[in-house]
Amino acid sequence: MKRTELVATPDYFDRYINLVEDIDLFDAFDDSIHQIDMLNVDVLKKIGLKTYLPDKWTIPEILQHIADVERLLVSGTLRFVRGEENYIISFDEIAMARHSRANTRDVSRILNELKSVRFSTIELYKTFDDIDFQKSGINWKHRISADAMGFNIIGHQIHHLKFIEDHYYQFA
């Protein structure tokens, strides 16, 4: 399925979903891996722990956030695809970032972790059939289908990598 063929897409998540090209979900997943591979690790390391404003996340924290949120979204998606329709995906991203210890880790290792999480997501999504993709659950306050969640996960990464480019590359 393509982005424009999604079943349940709440307006709230359009800001991420609409960042993904209108292509097949699995092609979009492949593109998301390529996007990670194309990051210039040397530039990211040179930027280090600088932030564009005080008290904002560092690049390692942003990358860890992408991986952590994907794990949570995929776990929730699995639960509602497997019949827990009333399960609500909810988390405190600020607390998670604060306790991630991402700033003590090498950015290359975080990127490897992110790719591993993405590969795991892809493998899970390959187990879904047409009926599974139409199943939905609550992400925060909004009902979202499994297919839309896949595009949401990818768009979340696109959003944050573009944010890094726009706000952090000035320090390279």
C-alpha positions, 0 to 999 in steps of 0.5 A: 500500500502507498501513503495515500491509500492508508486506512486510519490516518489521524490529522495529528500524525499527518505532519510525519506521514506526509513527509514520506513519499507516496510509495509502497510502505516497504519501499519507504522502509528501504529508503529510510535505511538508505537515509541512515546510511547516507548520514555523514558520521564524521560531521555528526561526530564533529558537531558532538554534543553542541545544541542550537539552543540551551537545553535542547537535545544533542544529536546523539539524544535525537538519534536515540529518541528516534530508535526508542520511539520506534520501539514503543510504536512498533510494540504498540502496533504489534499489540493492536494487530494481535487483538489488543485494540484498546491498548494505548501507546503513550510515553514521556519522550522528555524523561526518556531522553533525559535517562537515555545516556545517549551523550555517553555513546558513540554516534556510530553505535547509536546509528547501528542500533537505529538500523537494527531497530528498523530492520526488526520493524520491517521484519515484523511488518512483513508478517502482517497481511491485508487485514492486519494493516487495517487494524488500528489502535490508539497512539497517544490520543489518536486512532491509527491503523497499522499501515499508517503507523509504518509511514508515521515511523518513517516520517518521524525519522525524516522529520528529525534527520531534517531537523538535525540538518537544518539546526545542527549542521551549522556547527560542523 
